[in-house]
Amino acid sequence: MDAHIERILWSEDQISSRVSELASEMAADFATAEPPPVFVAVATGAFLFVADLARRIPLEIAVDFVRADSYGSGTDSSGVPALSLDLKLNIQGRHVILVEDIVDTGSTLSCLIAHLQAKGASSVSVCAFLDKPVRRKVHFQLVGEGKFYRGFEQDEYHPAVILAEYMYSIWMLMIFQLSMPQIKAPIGVGEIRTDAKSMGISLQGNK
């Protein structure tokens, strides 16, 4: 194990298994939905997560993307998300599953749920790869019969979500707790930051 890595929180097998469980749960919940649900991934952090979910769900789902920026160039949320990429699909009367990589303060998520509801979604569920409830500032409300699907839950420590590799068409992420003192923010899949260059880690602040 790299000297900079204190411990591995979840192994590749654990992550792969949990993603399969989430896909199975959603497939069962929406098996009779007509038309099938629309998966809306929050760009760019959730694109790999939604891709793997879509491959494992035996339904003819639709996938679209939104982007809401609340961090700017920093790592602390401004609390005022701005929509910079909107849907292309019409979700009027559709069941929507909003897919996030990390749910943190809840500010961005609450904004996006309200946006989807305003577009006429009949229900809005949320599927988060990682939930950090101790950081919550805004308690979001789901729409209609929407559910909250949680992959993993993490305490106040700030994990680094590191894209390991694609292997046998399975999304492989390794989640580490880093001992490096200069990395203090919630971190997700994203672009390289210079303070992590020595480790070769791809990092970016998240929701």
Secondary structure by P-SEA (a helix, b strand, c coil): cccccccccccaaaaaaaaaaaaaaaaaaaccccccbbbbbccccaaaaaaaaaaacccbbbbbbbbbbccccccccccccccccccccccccbbbbbbbcccccaaaaaaaaaaaaaacccbbbbbbccccccccccccccccbbbbbbccccccbbbbbcccccccccbbbbbbbcccccccccccccccccccccccbbbbbcc
